[in-house]
Amino acid sequence: MFSRKLTRSIAVGTVAIVVAIGAYAIVNQSPSNGASGNANTATVAQPGQNQRVVGQVPQNWGPGTGTIITGAAANEAKAAALAEYPGGTVNRVLKLTDGSYAVHMIKISWPHHVFVSKDFKVTGAIG
């Protein structure tokens, strides 16, 4: 009886560790597998069956790029995106390497990302 409980506890613990390691690996995987960022961006910027592109998508943008920001600049980028595409919820604003912004929107059917220039004008969207 004791041996069966011990074996079960060890098995459950092992499964929990394996699941945690797998989740960590998925969350922390690199979006580029040695390919250049521009190559990845080109494939993302192309509209797929369920993806639509309007305006300009920054060349330096791809999934996982940019730095999450807060403060006045984030608020201005958020306001510009919501003015152009009302009804969504902004859950983060990313500053891209060229100084423009990618506004990540949820709870809206389209778009998923809104791109805002350095001077806070909407330049494009993808979703």
FIDOLO-463328 format. One record per residue: residue in one letter; x, y, z of N, C-alpha, C in turn. Coordinates in Angstrom, 2 decimals. Layout:
N
NODE;A;X;Y;Z;X;Y;Z;X;Y;Z .
...
REM end
This chain:
127
NODE;M;0.83;-1.19;0.00;0.00;0.00;0.00;0.86;1.24;0.00 .
NODE;F;1.84;1.31;0.92;2.73;2.46;0.99;3.53;2.59;-0.30 .
NODE;S;3.98;1.48;-0.83;4.77;1.49;-2.06;3.95;2.02;-3.23 .
NODE;R;2.68;1.67;-3.31;1.82;2.12;-4.39;1.60;3.63;-4.32 .
NODE;K;1.38;4.18;-3.11;1.21;5.62;-2.94;2.48;6.37;-3.29 .
NODE;L;3.62;5.83;-2.88;4.90;6.46;-3.19;5.14;6.48;-4.69 .
NODE;T;4.88;5.36;-5.34;5.06;5.28;-6.79;4.14;6.26;-7.51 .
NODE;R;2.90;6.35;-7.07;1.95;7.28;-7.68;2.41;8.73;-7.48 .
NODE;S;2.86;9.07;-6.28;3.33;10.43;-6.00;4.54;10.78;-6.86 .
NODE;I;5.45;9.86;-7.02;6.63;10.11;-7.86;6.20;10.30;-9.32 .
NODE;A;5.26;9.48;-9.78;4.79;9.60;-11.17;4.11;10.94;-11.40 .
NODE;V;3.26;11.36;-10.48;2.57;12.64;-10.61;3.58;13.79;-10.59 .
NODE;G;4.55;13.73;-9.70;5.59;14.76;-9.63;6.40;14.83;-10.91 .
NODE;T;6.73;13.68;-11.47;7.50;13.63;-12.72;6.71;14.24;-13.87 .
NODE;V;5.43;13.91;-13.95;4.58;14.46;-15.02;4.48;15.98;-14.87 .
NODE;A;4.34;16.46;-13.65;4.26;17.91;-13.43;5.53;18.61;-13.87 .
NODE;I;6.67;18.02;-13.58;7.96;18.61;-13.99;8.08;18.62;-15.51 .
NODE;V;7.72;17.52;-16.15;7.81;17.44;-17.62;6.89;18.48;-18.26 .
NODE;V;5.68;18.63;-17.75;4.75;19.62;-18.30;5.30;21.03;-18.10 .
NODE;A;5.85;21.32;-16.93;6.42;22.64;-16.67;7.59;22.94;-17.60 .
NODE;I;8.45;21.97;-17.83;9.60;22.17;-18.73;9.10;22.40;-20.16 .
NODE;G;8.10;21.64;-20.59;7.55;21.82;-21.94;6.91;23.19;-22.11 .
NODE;A;6.16;23.63;-21.11;5.54;24.96;-21.18;6.59;26.04;-21.22 .
NODE;Y;7.63;25.90;-20.42;8.73;26.87;-20.41;9.39;26.94;-21.79 .
NODE;A;9.62;25.79;-22.39;10.27;25.74;-23.71;9.40;26.41;-24.77 .
NODE;I;8.09;26.20;-24.71;7.19;26.81;-25.69;7.15;28.31;-25.53 .
NODE;V;7.03;28.79;-24.31;6.93;30.22;-24.05;8.23;30.94;-24.41 .
NODE;N;9.35;30.32;-24.19;10.64;30.97;-24.40;11.32;30.61;-25.71 .
NODE;Q;10.60;30.00;-26.63;11.23;29.68;-27.91;11.45;30.95;-28.70 .
NODE;S;12.53;30.98;-29.43;12.89;32.14;-30.24;12.06;32.16;-31.50 .
NODE;P;11.54;33.34;-31.92;10.76;33.39;-33.14;11.61;33.18;-34.39 .
NODE;S;12.91;33.36;-34.28;13.75;33.14;-35.45;14.67;31.97;-35.17 .
NODE;N;14.73;31.07;-36.10;15.59;29.91;-35.95;16.83;30.07;-36.81 .
NODE;G;17.52;31.19;-36.61;18.72;31.47;-37.36;18.47;32.31;-38.59 .
NODE;A;17.22;32.46;-38.98;16.89;33.27;-40.15;16.90;34.74;-39.75 .
NODE;S;17.09;35.59;-40.72;17.11;37.01;-40.40;15.72;37.49;-40.05 .
NODE;G;15.63;38.57;-39.27;14.34;39.13;-38.87;13.51;39.57;-40.06 .
NODE;N;14.15;40.10;-41.10;13.40;40.56;-42.27;12.74;39.41;-43.00 .
NODE;A;13.39;38.25;-43.03;12.78;37.10;-43.69;11.52;36.69;-42.94 .
NODE;N;11.57;36.68;-41.63;10.39;36.33;-40.85;9.30;37.38;-41.00 .
NODE;T;9.66;38.64;-41.02;8.68;39.71;-41.14;7.96;39.62;-42.48 .
NODE;A;8.68;39.29;-43.53;8.07;39.22;-44.85;6.97;38.17;-44.88 .
NODE;T;7.18;37.03;-44.21;6.15;36.01;-44.23;4.97;36.42;-43.36 .
NODE;V;5.22;37.12;-42.26;4.14;37.56;-41.38;3.32;38.65;-42.04 .
NODE;A;3.98;39.55;-42.76;3.30;40.70;-43.34;2.42;40.31;-44.52 .
NODE;Q;2.57;39.11;-45.05;1.74;38.67;-46.16;0.40;38.20;-45.61 .
NODE;P;-0.70;38.69;-46.16;-2.00;38.24;-45.65;-2.21;36.77;-45.96 .
NODE;G;-2.63;36.03;-44.99;-2.95;34.63;-45.15;-4.45;34.47;-45.27 .
NODE;Q;-4.92;33.23;-45.16;-6.35;32.99;-45.25;-7.12;33.77;-44.20 .
NODE;N;-6.60;33.80;-42.99;-7.29;34.46;-41.89;-6.60;35.75;-41.47 .
NODE;Q;-5.76;36.29;-42.33;-5.00;37.47;-41.97;-5.19;38.54;-43.04 .
NODE;R;-5.44;39.76;-42.58;-5.65;40.87;-43.49;-4.66;41.97;-43.14 .
NODE;V;-4.10;42.62;-44.13;-3.16;43.71;-43.92;-3.72;44.96;-44.55 .
NODE;V;-3.68;46.07;-43.80;-4.10;47.37;-44.31;-2.97;48.34;-44.05 .
NODE;G;-2.64;49.17;-45.01;-1.58;50.16;-44.84;-0.20;49.51;-44.81 .
NODE;Q;0.69;50.10;-44.04;2.07;49.66;-43.98;2.36;48.91;-42.68 .
NODE;V;3.00;47.75;-42.81;3.52;47.01;-41.66;5.02;47.30;-41.61 .
NODE;P;5.53;47.80;-40.49;6.96;48.14;-40.42;7.84;46.93;-40.77 .
NODE;Q;8.90;47.20;-41.52;9.82;46.13;-41.92;10.45;45.45;-40.72 .
NODE;N;10.65;46.20;-39.65;11.34;45.62;-38.49;10.38;44.91;-37.54 .
NODE;W;9.12;44.75;-37.93;8.16;44.10;-37.05;7.98;42.63;-37.39 .
NODE;G;7.85;41.83;-36.37;7.52;40.41;-36.45;7.06;39.97;-35.08 .
NODE;P;6.41;38.85;-34.99;5.97;38.37;-33.68;7.15;38.32;-32.70 .
NODE;G;6.96;38.87;-31.53;8.00;38.86;-30.52;8.98;40.01;-30.60 .
NODE;T;8.81;40.92;-31.57;9.74;42.05;-31.67;9.18;43.24;-30.91 .
NODE;G;10.07;44.14;-30.57;9.67;45.35;-29.86;9.85;45.21;-28.37 .
NODE;T;9.79;46.36;-27.71;9.93;46.43;-26.26;8.63;46.97;-25.68 .
NODE;I;8.07;46.28;-24.71;6.84;46.74;-24.08;7.13;48.03;-23.34 .
NODE;I;6.27;49.04;-23.58;6.45;50.33;-22.93;5.17;50.74;-22.20 .
NODE;T;5.33;51.67;-21.29;4.20;52.29;-20.59;4.46;53.79;-20.57 .
NODE;G;3.55;54.55;-20.04;3.76;55.99;-19.91;3.08;56.78;-21.00 .
NODE;A;3.54;58.02;-21.16;2.90;58.97;-22.08;2.92;58.49;-23.52 .
NODE;A;4.05;58.02;-24.00;4.15;57.57;-25.39;3.22;56.38;-25.63 .
NODE;A;3.18;55.44;-24.70;2.28;54.28;-24.84;0.83;54.74;-24.86 .
NODE;N;0.50;55.70;-24.01;-0.88;56.21;-23.96;-1.27;56.90;-25.27 .
NODE;E;-0.34;57.65;-25.87;-0.64;58.32;-27.14;-0.81;57.32;-28.27 .
NODE;A;0.05;56.29;-28.31;-0.06;55.26;-29.34;-1.38;54.49;-29.17 .
NODE;K;-1.72;54.19;-27.93;-2.98;53.50;-27.63;-4.18;54.34;-28.08 .
NODE;A;-4.16;55.63;-27.77;-5.26;56.51;-28.15;-5.41;56.57;-29.66 .
NODE;A;-4.30;56.65;-30.39;-4.35;56.70;-31.85;-4.96;55.41;-32.41 .
NODE;A;-4.53;54.27;-31.87;-5.05;52.98;-32.35;-6.54;52.85;-32.07 .
NODE;L;-6.96;53.23;-30.87;-8.38;53.12;-30.52;-9.25;54.11;-31.28 .
NODE;A;-8.69;55.26;-31.65;-9.44;56.23;-32.45;-9.71;55.66;-33.84 .
NODE;E;-8.73;54.96;-34.38;-8.87;54.38;-35.72;-9.69;53.09;-35.71 .
NODE;Y;-9.51;52.28;-34.67;-10.19;50.99;-34.54;-10.86;50.90;-33.17 .
NODE;P;-11.99;51.55;-32.98;-12.65;51.56;-31.67;-13.25;50.20;-31.33 .
NODE;G;-13.45;50.00;-30.03;-14.15;48.80;-29.58;-13.25;47.70;-29.06 .
NODE;G;-11.97;47.82;-29.26;-11.06;46.79;-28.77;-10.47;47.16;-27.42 .
NODE;T;-9.66;46.28;-26.91;-8.93;46.51;-25.68;-7.45;46.40;-25.99 .
NODE;V;-6.69;47.40;-25.60;-5.23;47.35;-25.80;-4.63;46.68;-24.58 .
NODE;N;-3.89;45.59;-24.82;-3.27;44.94;-23.67;-1.78;45.22;-23.58 .
NODE;R;-1.17;45.79;-24.64;0.22;46.23;-24.54;0.59;47.08;-25.74 .
NODE;V;1.60;47.92;-25.53;2.15;48.75;-26.60;3.63;48.43;-26.66 .
NODE;L;4.11;48.19;-27.87;5.52;47.87;-28.08;6.19;48.98;-28.87 .
NODE;K;7.37;49.36;-28.46;8.17;50.32;-29.23;9.11;49.51;-30.10 .
NODE;L;9.08;49.79;-31.40;9.92;49.09;-32.35;11.26;49.80;-32.50 .
NODE;T;12.22;49.13;-33.10;13.57;49.68;-33.20;13.64;50.96;-34.02 .
NODE;D;12.70;51.18;-34.92;12.72;52.42;-35.72;12.00;53.57;-35.02 .
NODE;G;11.51;53.33;-33.78;10.84;54.38;-33.03;9.34;54.39;-33.18 .
NODE;S;8.80;53.56;-34.08;7.35;53.48;-34.23;6.80;52.51;-33.17 .
NODE;Y;5.49;52.31;-33.19;4.84;51.53;-32.16;3.95;50.45;-32.78 .
NODE;A;3.86;49.32;-32.09;2.92;48.25;-32.43;1.97;48.14;-31.24 .
NODE;V;0.70;48.38;-31.49;-0.31;48.33;-30.44;-1.04;47.00;-30.57 .
NODE;H;-0.96;46.19;-29.52;-1.56;44.86;-29.52;-2.97;44.96;-28.96 .
NODE;M;-3.96;44.58;-29.80;-5.36;44.71;-29.41;-6.00;43.34;-29.24 .
NODE;I;-6.87;43.26;-28.23;-7.65;42.05;-27.98;-9.12;42.44;-27.86 .
NODE;K;-9.97;41.45;-27.79;-11.42;41.64;-27.67;-11.99;42.46;-28.82 .
NODE;I;-11.41;42.23;-30.00;-11.89;42.90;-31.21;-11.71;41.88;-32.34 .
NODE;S;-12.64;41.84;-33.27;-12.53;40.84;-34.33;-11.39;41.14;-35.30 .
NODE;W;-11.09;42.42;-35.49;-9.98;42.81;-36.37;-9.64;44.25;-36.06 .
NODE;P;-8.45;44.68;-36.04;-7.17;44.00;-36.23;-6.58;43.53;-34.90 .
NODE;H;-5.54;42.75;-35.01;-4.84;42.26;-33.82;-3.66;43.17;-33.47 .
NODE;H;-3.01;43.74;-34.48;-1.91;44.69;-34.28;-2.19;45.95;-35.09 .
NODE;V;-2.01;47.09;-34.45;-2.15;48.38;-35.12;-0.79;49.06;-35.04 .
NODE;F;-0.33;49.57;-36.16;0.99;50.20;-36.21;0.84;51.71;-36.22 .
NODE;V;1.61;52.36;-35.36;1.52;53.80;-35.15;2.91;54.39;-35.35 .
NODE;S;2.98;55.49;-36.10;4.27;56.13;-36.39;4.81;56.86;-35.15 .
NODE;K;6.04;57.36;-35.29;6.69;58.12;-34.21;5.86;59.34;-33.82 .
NODE;D;5.15;59.91;-34.80;4.33;61.09;-34.51;2.86;60.71;-34.24 .
NODE;F;2.64;59.47;-33.85;1.36;58.96;-33.35;0.23;59.02;-34.36 .
NODE;K;0.55;58.63;-35.60;-0.45;58.49;-36.64;-0.51;57.00;-37.02 .
NODE;V;-1.71;56.46;-37.15;-1.87;55.06;-37.53;-1.39;54.89;-38.97 .
NODE;T;-0.50;53.94;-39.17;0.08;53.70;-40.50;-0.36;52.39;-41.11 .
NODE;G;-0.86;51.46;-40.29;-1.27;50.17;-40.82;-1.81;49.28;-39.73 .
NODE;A;-2.30;48.12;-40.18;-2.85;47.14;-39.24;-2.76;45.76;-39.87 .
NODE;I;-2.69;44.78;-39.01;-2.66;43.39;-39.45;-3.42;42.56;-38.44 .
NODE;G;-4.06;41.54;-38.92;-4.78;40.70;-37.98;-5.34;39.46;-38.60 .
REM end
